Amino acid sequence: MQDKKKTVQDEQSNLRAVEDQKQLSKNSHNPSDIKSLKTGLQDLEVWHRALFNNANDAIFLMDYDRFIDCNPKTLDMFGCTREQIIGQTPYDRFSPRFQPDGQLSKNKALEKIRLALEGKPQLFEWRHLRYDGTIFETEVSLNRVKISENFYLQAFVRDITKQKHAHLQYETILKTTMDGFCLLDSRGRILEVNDAFCSLVGYTREELLSMNLADVEAVESADDIKKHIKKLMDYGSHRFKTRHKRKDGRILHLEVSANNLQIDGDRVFAFFRDITESEQSEQALQESEMRYRSLFENMPAVCFTFDRSGCLLSWNHAAEEVYGYTKQEAIGASAYELIVTDETKKATDDVIQNVFKGKTIIGSEWQDRNKYGKIGWRMGNSFPLFKADGSVDCGVNLNIDITERRKVEEELRQERDKAQKYLDIAAVIFVALNKK
């Protein structure tokens, strides 16, 4: 837009220079001066004509509301011949009846023409028609110029259809996205928001446009926000988590994705995603994990987990005390190498295979050994832990020491066997005595 204004100013300066040169040539009585002025005037007119013919914008010269001259770009832009456009008005053949704001094209055009002829330059957007009726969007710069004591209008017309469509797409995205959007200046003042951000924080757009982002921050100060913005200015983009306070006092957990845009000064283009639910779920999961970990570590029973090859994945305090291996020694090692005896290897294989088929083994008894080679008896349960997709993640073994119980049971068995022998002998003696 600044370039267009500069071009218009240059054109006006050139035209004024032409008029000044003509006036000087009339008042000059020196033949050599007259010749020099004529040469300069001719050179200036050649330069002006080259600029006129090669400009990338359409350029019109208008006598009030009629086109009296145009450059080649005009014919290309409007898809017509010179004969088809000269003598026409800007609001009949080459504009729809109504402009996007609902005004009649004729009424709106005549008002712009009136203001420009009063010496008030006009810069505005306009919807035009090509000669075949195709609509396209333009930006028009309309200025008054003086030629041979008469005032005319000079119009620069730039096709902004692509930019307009891109802007509309941008607006549509911002309006329909589920993420909140904020445009901020380098001090954190809110310059623009979308509906999603208004809904997110519970304020109206009008309220937010009079606020600073620090006004809705729950944990960060204005200085913290400035640090984020400085980091953004240094690196061009920044991603972080924060918390905002809604108008109703509720705290929101947000993920922020921001970029630096250098348009009319530094601007922060930021999207805010509500992650309150996921953050709360994650916190609950962490708390659950801590409770599980505490229970796992402090339960009196031995507890360890294993994969399908028998590799140990976790190892609690009771396991350290019973087997003599620290966590560092046990985790990652094979249960077969650490605690399984040769006699129980086959039974251990069967348990692991069944667990990874999703089965639970309850109340099994087996012998194992500790770090020092001592053999003991254990009783426990082995069961699978499942992933979210239903597959088995790992196996779990919970067991207690039943060595003393097995010893007592063995002693009782031996006593029973001994008693049975005595009973058998007594029965034989009894039978023998009865025969006599």
C-alpha positions as CSV (number, residue, x, y, z in Angstrom):
1,M,0.0,0.0,0.0
2,Q,2.9,2.4,0.8
3,D,4.4,1.6,-2.6
4,K,1.1,2.5,-4.3
5,K,0.9,5.8,-2.5
6,K,4.5,6.6,-3.4
7,T,3.8,5.7,-7.1
8,V,0.7,8.0,-7.1
9,Q,2.8,10.8,-5.5
10,D,5.5,10.3,-8.1
11,E,2.9,10.5,-10.9
12,Q,1.4,13.7,-9.5
13,S,4.9,15.3,-9.1
14,N,5.7,14.4,-12.7
15,L,2.5,16.0,-14.0
16,R,3.1,19.1,-12.0
17,A,6.7,19.2,-13.3
18,V,5.3,19.0,-16.8
19,E,3.0,21.9,-16.2
20,D,5.7,24.0,-14.6
21,Q,8.0,23.3,-17.5
22,K,5.3,24.5,-19.9
23,Q,4.7,27.7,-18.0
24,L,8.4,28.4,-17.8
25,S,8.8,27.9,-21.5
26,K,6.1,30.5,-22.2
27,N,7.7,33.1,-19.9
28,S,11.3,32.5,-21.1
29,H,12.7,34.9,-23.8
30,N,16.1,33.2,-24.1
31,P,16.1,30.8,-27.2
32,S,18.7,28.5,-25.6
33,D,16.7,28.3,-22.4
34,I,13.6,27.5,-24.5
35,K,15.4,24.8,-26.3
36,S,16.7,23.3,-23.1
37,L,13.3,23.4,-21.5
38,K,11.8,21.7,-24.5
39,T,14.4,18.9,-24.4
40,G,13.8,18.4,-20.7
41,L,10.0,18.4,-21.2
42,Q,10.3,15.8,-24.0
43,D,12.5,13.6,-21.9
44,L,10.1,13.9,-18.9
45,E,7.2,13.0,-21.1
46,V,9.0,10.0,-22.5
47,W,9.8,8.9,-19.0
48,H,6.2,9.4,-17.9
49,R,4.8,7.5,-20.9
50,A,7.2,4.6,-20.2
51,L,6.1,4.4,-16.6
52,F,2.5,4.7,-17.7
53,N,2.8,1.9,-20.3
54,N,4.9,-0.5,-18.2
55,A,3.2,-0.2,-14.8
56,N,2.0,-3.4,-13.2
57,D,-1.2,-1.7,-12.1
58,A,-4.0,-0.6,-14.3
59,I,-3.9,3.2,-14.7
60,F,-6.9,5.3,-15.8
61,L,-7.2,8.9,-16.7
62,M,-10.8,10.1,-16.1
63,D,-12.8,13.1,-17.1
64,Y,-15.2,13.2,-14.1
65,D,-16.7,9.7,-14.4
66,R,-15.6,8.7,-17.9
67,F,-12.5,6.8,-18.9
68,I,-10.5,8.9,-21.4
69,D,-7.2,7.0,-21.3
70,C,-5.7,3.9,-19.9
71,N,-2.5,1.9,-20.0
72,P,-1.9,-1.6,-21.5
73,K,-2.2,-3.3,-18.1
74,T,-5.8,-2.0,-17.9
75,L,-6.7,-3.9,-21.0
76,D,-5.1,-7.1,-19.7
77,M,-6.7,-6.8,-16.3
78,F,-10.2,-6.1,-17.6
79,G,-10.0,-8.4,-20.5
80,C,-11.0,-5.9,-23.1
81,T,-9.8,-3.7,-26.0
82,R,-9.1,0.0,-25.7
83,E,-12.3,0.8,-27.7
84,Q,-14.4,-1.3,-25.3
85,I,-13.3,0.7,-22.2
86,I,-12.7,4.3,-23.3
87,G,-15.8,6.3,-22.8
88,Q,-17.2,3.9,-20.2
89,T,-17.8,4.7,-16.5
90,P,-16.3,2.7,-13.7
91,Y,-19.8,1.7,-12.3
92,D,-21.7,0.5,-15.4
93,R,-20.1,-2.2,-17.5
94,F,-17.1,-2.8,-15.3
95,S,-18.7,-3.1,-11.8
96,P,-21.5,-5.2,-10.4
97,R,-24.6,-3.2,-9.4
98,F,-23.9,-3.5,-5.7
99,Q,-20.6,-3.4,-3.8
100,P,-20.0,-5.9,-0.9
101,D,-21.1,-3.3,1.7
102,G,-24.6,-3.2,0.0
103,Q,-24.2,0.3,-1.6
104,L,-25.0,0.9,-5.3
105,S,-21.8,0.9,-7.2
106,K,-22.9,4.1,-9.0
107,N,-23.7,6.0,-5.9
108,K,-20.5,4.9,-4.1
109,A,-18.3,5.7,-7.2
110,L,-19.7,9.1,-7.7
111,E,-19.1,9.9,-4.0
112,K,-15.5,8.8,-4.3
113,I,-15.1,10.9,-7.5
114,R,-16.6,14.0,-5.8
115,L,-14.2,13.7,-2.9
116,A,-11.2,13.2,-5.1
117,L,-12.1,16.2,-7.3
118,E,-12.3,18.3,-4.1
119,G,-8.6,17.4,-3.5
120,K,-9.1,14.6,-1.1
121,P,-7.2,11.5,-2.3
122,Q,-9.2,8.3,-2.0
123,L,-7.8,4.8,-1.3
124,F,-10.4,2.0,-1.1
125,E,-11.3,-1.5,-2.1
126,W,-13.6,-2.1,-5.0
127,R,-15.3,-5.0,-6.6
128,H,-14.9,-4.9,-10.4
129,L,-16.1,-6.9,-13.4
130,R,-14.0,-8.0,-16.3
131,Y,-15.5,-7.5,-19.8
132,D,-16.7,-11.2,-19.7
133,G,-18.5,-10.6,-16.4
134,T,-16.0,-12.2,-14.1
135,I,-15.8,-10.6,-10.7
136,F,-12.4,-9.7,-9.2
137,E,-11.3,-7.6,-6.2
138,T,-9.2,-4.5,-6.5
139,E,-7.6,-1.7,-4.5
140,V,-8.1,1.7,-6.0
141,S,-6.1,4.9,-5.5
142,L,-8.0,7.9,-6.9
143,N,-6.3,11.4,-7.1
144,R,-7.0,14.7,-8.8
145,V,-4.5,15.9,-11.4
146,K,-4.3,19.2,-13.3
147,I,-3.6,19.1,-17.0
148,S,-3.7,22.3,-19.2
149,E,-5.6,24.2,-16.5
150,N,-8.3,21.5,-16.2
151,F,-8.7,18.9,-13.4
152,Y,-8.9,15.2,-14.2
153,L,-8.8,12.1,-12.1
154,Q,-6.1,9.5,-12.2
155,A,-6.9,6.0,-10.9
156,F,-4.5,3.3,-10.0
157,V,-6.2,-0.1,-9.8
158,R,-4.5,-3.1,-8.3
159,D,-5.9,-6.7,-8.5
160,I,-6.0,-8.0,-4.9
161,T,-8.2,-11.1,-5.6
162,K,-5.6,-13.6,-4.5
163,Q,-4.7,-11.6,-1.3
164,K,-8.5,-11.1,-0.6
165,H,-9.2,-14.8,-0.9
166,A,-6.2,-15.7,1.2
167,H,-7.4,-13.2,3.8
168,L,-10.9,-14.7,3.7
169,Q,-9.4,-18.2,4.2
170,Y,-7.4,-16.9,7.1
171,E,-10.5,-15.4,8.7
172,T,-12.4,-18.6,8.1
173,I,-9.7,-20.7,9.7
174,L,-9.5,-18.4,12.8
175,K,-13.3,-18.4,13.1
176,T,-13.8,-22.1,12.8
177,T,-10.7,-23.5,14.6
178,M,-11.3,-25.0,18.0
179,D,-8.2,-23.4,19.4
180,G,-8.2,-19.9,20.8
181,F,-6.4,-17.3,18.9
182,C,-4.8,-14.0,20.1
183,L,-2.9,-11.3,18.3
184,L,-0.6,-9.4,20.8
185,D,1.8,-6.6,20.6
186,S,5.3,-6.8,22.0
187,R,4.0,-5.7,25.5
188,G,1.4,-8.4,25.6
189,R,-1.6,-6.1,24.8
190,I,-4.4,-8.0,23.1
191,L,-5.1,-6.6,19.6
192,E,-7.4,-9.3,18.2
193,V,-9.0,-12.6,19.3
194,N,-11.3,-15.2,17.7
195,D,-14.6,-16.5,19.1
196,A,-12.9,-19.7,20.4
197,F,-10.6,-17.6,22.7
198,C,-13.5,-15.6,24.0
199,S,-15.4,-18.8,24.8
200,L,-12.2,-20.2,26.4
201,V,-11.7,-17.4,28.9
202,G,-15.3,-16.3,29.3
203,Y,-14.8,-12.6,28.2
204,T,-16.3,-10.8,25.3
205,R,-14.2,-9.6,22.4
206,E,-14.7,-6.0,23.5
207,E,-13.5,-6.8,27.0
208,L,-10.4,-8.6,25.8
209,L,-9.4,-5.9,23.4
210,S,-9.0,-3.5,26.3
211,M,-6.9,-6.0,28.3
212,N,-3.4,-7.4,28.5
213,L,-2.7,-11.1,28.4
214,A,-1.4,-10.8,32.0
215,D,-4.9,-10.0,33.0
216,V,-6.0,-13.6,32.3
217,E,-2.8,-15.3,33.4
218,A,-3.1,-17.5,36.5
219,V,0.5,-18.3,37.2
220,E,2.8,-16.0,35.2
221,S,3.4,-12.3,35.9
222,A,3.7,-9.6,33.3
223,D,7.5,-9.9,33.5
224,D,7.1,-13.7,32.8
225,I,5.0,-12.9,29.8
226,K,7.6,-10.4,28.6
227,K,10.3,-13.1,28.9
228,H,8.2,-15.4,26.7
229,I,7.7,-12.6,24.1
230,K,11.4,-11.8,24.2
231,K,12.3,-15.5,23.6
232,L,9.7,-15.5,20.8
233,M,11.3,-12.4,19.2
234,D,14.7,-14.0,19.4
235,Y,13.8,-17.4,18.0
236,G,10.7,-16.6,15.9
237,S,8.5,-19.2,17.5
238,H,7.9,-20.6,21.0
239,R,5.8,-23.4,22.5
240,F,5.0,-23.8,26.2
241,K,2.4,-24.6,28.8
242,T,0.6,-22.1,31.1
243,R,-2.6,-21.6,33.0
244,H,-5.2,-18.9,32.5
245,K,-8.0,-17.8,34.8
246,R,-11.4,-17.6,33.3
247,K,-13.8,-14.7,34.1
248,D,-15.7,-17.1,36.4
249,G,-12.5,-17.9,38.3
250,R,-12.0,-21.4,36.9
251,I,-8.3,-22.3,36.1
252,L,-7.5,-23.5,32.6
253,H,-4.4,-25.5,31.6
254,L,-3.3,-24.3,28.2
255,E,-0.7,-25.3,25.6
256,V,0.5,-22.2,23.7
257,S,2.0,-22.1,20.2
258,A,3.2,-18.7,19.3
259,N,5.0,-17.1,16.3
260,N,6.5,-13.7,15.7
261,L,5.1,-11.6,12.9
262,Q,6.8,-8.4,11.9
263,I,3.8,-6.5,10.5
264,D,3.4,-2.9,11.6
265,G,5.9,-3.6,14.4
266,D,6.5,-6.9,16.3
267,R,3.3,-8.9,16.7
268,V,2.7,-12.2,18.5
269,F,0.4,-14.6,16.7
270,A,-0.6,-17.2,19.3
271,F,-2.9,-20.2,19.5
272,F,-4.2,-21.6,22.8
273,R,-5.3,-25.2,23.2
274,D,-7.3,-26.2,26.3
275,I,-5.5,-29.2,27.8
276,T,-7.2,-29.0,31.2
277,E,-8.8,-32.4,30.9
278,S,-5.6,-34.1,29.7
279,E,-3.5,-32.4,32.4
280,Q,-6.0,-33.5,35.1
281,S,-5.9,-37.0,33.7
282,E,-2.2,-37.0,33.6
283,Q,-2.0,-35.7,37.2
284,A,-4.5,-38.4,38.3
285,L,-2.4,-41.0,36.5
286,Q,0.8,-39.8,38.2
287,E,-0.9,-39.9,41.6
288,S,-2.2,-43.4,40.8
289,E,1.3,-44.4,39.7
290,M,2.7,-43.1,42.9
291,R,0.2,-45.0,45.0
292,Y,0.9,-48.2,43.0
293,R,4.6,-47.6,43.4
294,S,4.3,-47.1,47.1
295,L,2.1,-50.2,47.5
296,F,4.5,-52.2,45.3
297,E,7.6,-51.2,47.1
298,N,6.3,-51.6,50.6
299,M,4.1,-54.7,50.5
300,P,5.4,-57.5,52.7
301,A,5.1,-60.1,49.9
302,V,7.7,-60.5,47.3
303,C,6.6,-58.9,44.0
304,F,8.4,-58.7,40.7
305,T,7.4,-58.4,37.0
306,F,8.9,-60.2,34.1
307,D,8.7,-60.4,30.3
308,R,8.0,-63.4,28.1
309,S,11.6,-64.5,28.2
310,G,11.8,-64.4,32.0
311,C,13.7,-61.1,32.1
312,L,13.0,-59.2,35.4
313,L,11.4,-55.8,34.9
314,S,10.8,-54.7,38.5
315,W,11.8,-55.8,41.9
316,N,10.4,-54.6,45.3
317,H,12.0,-54.3,48.7
318,A,10.7,-57.7,49.9
319,A,12.3,-59.3,46.9
320,E,15.6,-57.7,47.8
321,E,15.4,-59.0,51.4
322,V,14.4,-62.5,50.4
323,Y,16.6,-63.2,47.5
324,G,19.6,-60.9,48.4
325,Y,19.7,-59.1,45.1
326,T,19.4,-55.3,44.9
327,K,17.2,-53.7,42.2
328,Q,20.3,-52.8,40.2
329,E,21.4,-56.4,40.2
330,A,18.0,-57.9,39.5
331,I,16.3,-55.6,36.9
332,G,17.3,-56.6,33.4
333,A,18.7,-60.0,34.5
334,S,17.1,-63.4,33.8
335,A,15.0,-65.0,36.5
336,Y,16.4,-68.3,35.3
337,E,19.9,-67.2,36.2
338,L,19.1,-65.6,39.5
339,I,16.4,-67.6,41.3
340,V,15.1,-70.5,39.3
341,T,16.5,-73.9,40.2
342,D,17.2,-76.7,37.6
343,E,14.3,-78.7,39.1
344,T,11.7,-75.9,38.6
345,K,12.9,-74.6,35.2
346,K,10.2,-76.6,33.3
347,A,7.4,-75.5,35.7
348,T,8.6,-71.9,35.3
349,D,8.5,-72.1,31.5
350,D,4.9,-73.4,31.7
351,V,3.9,-70.5,34.1
352,I,5.4,-67.8,31.8
353,Q,3.8,-69.2,28.7
354,N,0.3,-69.4,30.3
355,V,0.6,-65.9,31.8
356,F,1.4,-64.4,28.3
357,K,-1.6,-66.2,27.0
358,G,-3.6,-64.2,29.4
359,K,-4.1,-66.8,32.1
360,T,-3.8,-66.4,35.9
361,I,-2.0,-69.1,37.9
362,I,-3.2,-69.2,41.5
363,G,-1.7,-70.9,44.5
364,S,1.2,-72.7,42.9
365,E,4.2,-73.8,45.0
366,W,7.8,-74.1,43.9
367,Q,11.4,-74.1,45.0
368,D,13.9,-71.3,44.2
369,R,17.2,-70.1,45.4
370,N,18.7,-66.8,46.8
371,K,21.9,-65.0,46.0
372,Y,23.8,-67.3,48.3
373,G,22.5,-70.6,46.9
374,K,20.0,-71.3,49.7
375,I,17.0,-73.2,48.5
376,G,13.6,-72.2,49.8
377,W,9.9,-72.9,49.1
378,R,7.6,-70.2,47.8
379,M,3.9,-70.0,47.2
380,G,2.1,-67.4,45.1
381,N,0.2,-66.2,42.1
382,S,1.3,-65.3,38.6
383,F,-0.9,-63.2,36.4
384,P,-0.8,-60.9,33.4
385,L,-0.9,-57.1,33.1
386,F,-2.7,-56.0,30.0
387,K,-2.1,-53.0,27.6
388,A,-4.9,-50.8,26.4
389,D,-5.1,-52.8,23.2
390,G,-5.7,-56.1,25.2
391,S,-2.3,-57.6,24.6
392,V,-0.2,-58.7,27.6
393,D,2.4,-56.1,28.7
394,C,4.2,-58.2,31.3
395,G,3.7,-60.9,34.0
396,V,3.5,-60.3,37.7
397,N,4.5,-62.7,40.5
398,L,3.4,-62.3,44.1
399,N,4.8,-64.9,46.5
400,I,5.5,-65.6,50.2
401,D,8.0,-67.9,51.9
402,I,6.5,-71.3,52.9
403,T,9.8,-73.0,53.6
404,E,9.0,-73.4,57.3
405,R,5.5,-74.6,56.5
406,R,6.8,-77.1,54.1
407,K,9.4,-78.2,56.7
408,V,6.6,-78.7,59.3
409,E,4.5,-80.5,56.7
410,E,7.4,-82.8,55.9
411,E,8.0,-83.5,59.6
412,L,4.3,-84.3,60.0
413,R,4.4,-86.5,57.0
414,Q,7.3,-88.4,58.3
415,E,5.6,-88.7,61.7
416,R,2.5,-90.0,59.9
417,D,4.6,-92.5,58.0
418,K,6.3,-93.6,61.2
419,A,3.0,-93.9,63.0
420,Q,1.6,-95.8,60.0
421,K,4.5,-98.3,60.3
422,Y,3.8,-98.8,64.0
423,L,0.1,-99.3,63.2
424,D,1.0,-101.8,60.5
425,I,3.3,-103.8,62.9
426,A,0.6,-103.7,65.6
427,A,-1.9,-105.0,63.1
428,V,0.4,-107.9,62.1
429,I,1.0,-108.8,65.8
430,F,-2.7,-108.6,66.5
431,V,-3.5,-111.0,63.7
432,A,-0.8,-113.4,64.8
433,L,-2.1,-113.5,68.4
434,N,-5.6,-114.1,67.2
435,K,-4.5,-117.1,65.2
436,K,-3.1,-118.7,68.3
